C-alpha cells in the first residue's frame, strides 16, 4: 500500500498534536504581530475591538530583548562589509576567518574557559559534542528532561546510556556507584531546564563528577546572558566549573548559532572529531558579527539593567527562572488555554508531546527583560483568573 502522509497527519490531528505554522510580520520582541493569513489564531479581533494580530509575546527565548538591538545589527552589517557573505567551505578547508576566531576567544574569556568552538546551532552543538566525547565502552549519565538535542547526541554515541530521574542527584549517585569501572563517565545536564524552567544543583553534580572521575557537561542554553555575574550562567553563580559548557546565541544573546566552551585539549579534539562542526560550512559573517556584539554587551551596565529587569519579572511570578511552565495535562486543554490567553492579548504556546511527556502538556510562559511591568502584571492577573498554579 502506498504511504499516505495525509493519514499520518490526520492521526496527529486526532491527538491534538498538529504543530501550526504562524508567520510573523516584522521583528519580534515584547510584542509580536501575525500576518492576517493566520486565520485560526482565534484572536484577529478581541472582544474589546483591538487588533488581535499584535500580541504580547510570552513565547520567545529572547530573554534580554537583544534580538533587535542596534549594536547587534551594526555588528552584522560591519562584519558583512569586511568579510562578505558565505564562508564558502567548512572551517577545516578554507572557511575559517578572523572574526570567528575573535568571537570564540571572546566567549572563552567571558566564561573563563581556555577555548570555545562555534556551532551553527545549539542542536548541532549537542549532536556533535556528545558522540565526539563519549565513545564505545564509555558511560553517559543523562537527566531525564534533557533537551532533544542532547538525547539525539546520546543516540548517536556508542557509549552506554544511563538516564537518571529529573534532578535526582541521589539516583545519579546510585547509578554512578553501580556503574562498572570500565570506560569513561560523562554526566549531562542542563542548568535551567528548557520546558520546566527549574534549575539543576550544579554544585552537587560537580561533586559527584569529582568523586566518580566523571566529566561534567552542562548545557546553559537557557541561562547564559541571564544569570550569574555578567550573565556567565548558573554554574558560575553556584561557584563551580563544569568541564564543558554549551551555550546558544539564539536565546538571551539575541542572534543565532552556538558554542562549546572547554579546555584547549577538548576543543582541539572537537575540532577534529565533532561531525556537525567538521562537515558543516562555516557561518555567515553577519551572524558572527552580531554574536560578537552580543558578547561585548554582556559586561556592560546596560546588560546588567536588562538582567535586573528580567529578575524583577521572574520574582513577580515567584518563578525559578524566566521559563514559567503552566502544566495543564491534556493536549486539547493546553491548546484551549493558549487560545484564551491569545484572546486576552498574550501569545503563549501550548507545548505538547514529543517536546514534553504525554499528559504533561503545558502553556510555557517566557518572561523577557523587554516586557514592561504592566505587561507582566496583567499577565499574572490573567493567569490567576484562569487558574494558574505554580509547579
Ligand atoms: N539546548 C537546550 C537546553 C535548548 O533548549 C535548546 C533550544 N531549544 C538547544 C540546546 C538548541 O539550541 P538552538 O536553538 O541554538 O539550536
Boltz pocket constraint, residues with backbone or C-beta under 6 A from the ligand:
constraints:
  - pocket:
      binder: B
      contacts: [[A, 120], [A, 121], [A, 122], [A, 123], [A, 124], [A, 126], [A, 147], [A, 149], [A, 190], [A, 192], [A, 194], [A, 219], [A, 221], [A, 222], [A, 248], [A, 249], [A, 250], [A, 257], [A, 258]]
      max_distance: 6.0
